[in-house]
Amino acid sequence: MKIYNRFTGKLIREIEKNQEGKYNLDGANLVGANLTGANLVEADLTGAKLVRANLSEANLAGADLVRANLAWANLAWANLAWANLAWANLVGANLVGAKLADACLAGTIMPNGERHS
C-alpha cells in the first residue's frame, strides 16, 4: 500500500503486509496522510501519528490504535468496530457516521477534548 500526503500528494511511505497478512504501522508518522477507504483491518497503528489524516470510509475494524494521535483526522464513515483506541487523541476529529461498536475508548481524548472514562 502506498500512502500519500493528502495536502501535497507526495508519497509518505509504502508498506507491506506481515506474514499474518496485516499492516504494521506501529509508531508511523502519517501526518496528513490520505488513507481514504483504506483496508486496515487489525492493523497495528500503536502510537501512530495520524494528525489531520484522511481516514474517511477506511476499514479499521479490530485495529490497534493505542496512544495514536488522530487529532483533527477525518474518520467520517470509518469502520472502527472492535478497534482499540485506548488513550488515543481524537481532539477535533470528524467521527460523523463512524462505526464504533465494541471499540475500546478507555482514556481516549474525545473530539470535544474530554477524556472518555
C-alpha positions as CSV (number, residue, x, y, z in Angstrom):
1,M,0.0,0.0,0.0
2,K,1.3,3.4,-0.9
3,I,0.4,6.3,1.5
4,Y,0.4,9.8,0.2
5,N,0.3,13.2,1.9
6,R,-3.2,14.5,1.3
7,F,-2.1,18.1,1.0
8,T,1.0,17.8,-1.3
9,G,0.3,14.5,-3.0
10,K,3.9,13.3,-2.2
11,L,4.5,9.7,-1.2
12,I,4.9,9.4,2.6
13,R,5.5,5.7,2.9
14,E,5.0,2.4,1.2
15,I,4.1,-0.5,3.5
16,E,3.6,-4.3,3.0
17,K,1.6,-6.8,5.0
18,N,3.4,-9.0,7.5
19,Q,3.2,-12.8,7.5
20,E,-0.3,-12.8,9.1
21,G,-1.5,-10.5,6.3
22,K,-1.8,-7.4,8.5
23,Y,-0.2,-4.0,8.2
24,N,2.4,-3.0,10.8
25,L,2.4,0.8,11.2
26,D,3.5,0.9,14.9
27,G,4.7,4.4,15.6
28,A,4.4,5.5,12.0
29,N,4.4,9.2,11.1
30,L,1.4,9.5,8.8
31,V,0.6,13.2,9.5
32,G,-1.7,14.4,6.7
33,A,-1.8,11.0,5.0
34,N,-4.5,10.2,2.6
35,L,-5.9,6.8,3.6
36,T,-9.4,7.3,2.2
37,G,-11.1,3.9,2.0
38,A,-8.0,2.0,3.1
39,N,-8.4,-1.6,4.3
40,L,-6.5,-1.6,7.6
41,V,-8.4,-4.4,9.4
42,E,-6.5,-5.5,12.5
43,A,-3.6,-3.2,11.5
44,D,-1.1,-2.3,14.3
45,L,-1.1,1.6,14.5
46,T,0.0,1.7,18.1
47,G,1.3,5.2,18.7
48,A,1.0,6.3,15.1
49,K,0.8,10.0,14.3
50,L,-2.3,10.5,12.2
51,V,-2.8,14.2,12.8
52,R,-5.0,15.6,10.0
53,A,-5.0,12.3,8.2
54,N,-7.9,11.5,5.9
55,L,-9.3,8.1,7.0
56,S,-12.8,8.6,5.7
57,E,-14.5,5.3,4.8
58,A,-11.4,3.4,6.0
59,N,-11.9,-0.1,7.4
60,L,-10.1,-0.1,10.8
61,A,-12.1,-2.9,12.3
62,G,-10.1,-4.5,15.1
63,A,-7.1,-2.2,14.5
64,D,-4.8,-1.4,17.4
65,L,-4.7,2.4,17.8
66,V,-3.5,2.6,21.4
67,R,-2.0,6.1,22.1
68,A,-2.4,7.0,18.4
69,N,-2.6,10.7,17.7
70,L,-5.7,11.2,15.5
71,A,-6.2,14.9,16.3
72,W,-8.2,16.7,13.5
73,A,-8.3,13.4,11.5
74,N,-11.2,12.8,9.2
75,L,-12.8,9.5,10.3
76,A,-16.2,10.1,8.7
77,W,-17.9,6.8,7.9
78,A,-14.8,4.8,9.0
79,N,-15.3,1.4,10.5
80,L,-13.7,1.3,14.0
81,A,-15.7,-1.6,15.3
82,W,-13.6,-3.6,17.8
83,A,-10.7,-1.2,17.4
84,N,-8.6,-0.4,20.4
85,L,-8.4,3.4,20.8
86,A,-7.3,3.3,24.4
87,W,-5.5,6.6,25.3
88,A,-5.8,7.8,21.7
89,N,-6.1,11.5,20.9
90,L,-9.3,12.3,18.9
91,V,-9.4,16.1,19.6
92,G,-11.2,17.8,16.7
93,A,-11.6,14.5,14.8
94,N,-14.5,14.1,12.4
95,L,-16.5,11.0,13.6
96,V,-19.7,11.6,11.5
97,G,-21.1,8.2,10.7
98,A,-18.1,6.3,12.1
99,K,-18.9,2.9,13.4
100,L,-17.5,2.5,17.0
101,A,-19.4,-0.7,18.1
102,D,-17.4,-2.6,20.7
103,A,-14.4,-0.2,20.3
104,C,-12.2,0.3,23.4
105,L,-12.3,4.0,24.3
106,A,-10.7,3.8,27.7
107,G,-8.8,7.0,28.4
108,T,-9.4,8.3,24.9
109,I,-9.5,12.1,24.5
110,M,-12.7,12.7,22.5
111,P,-13.3,15.3,19.8
112,N,-14.6,17.8,22.3
113,G,-11.4,17.5,24.4
114,E,-12.9,15.4,27.2
115,R,-11.3,12.2,28.3
116,H,-13.5,9.1,28.0
117,S,-13.8,7.1,31.2
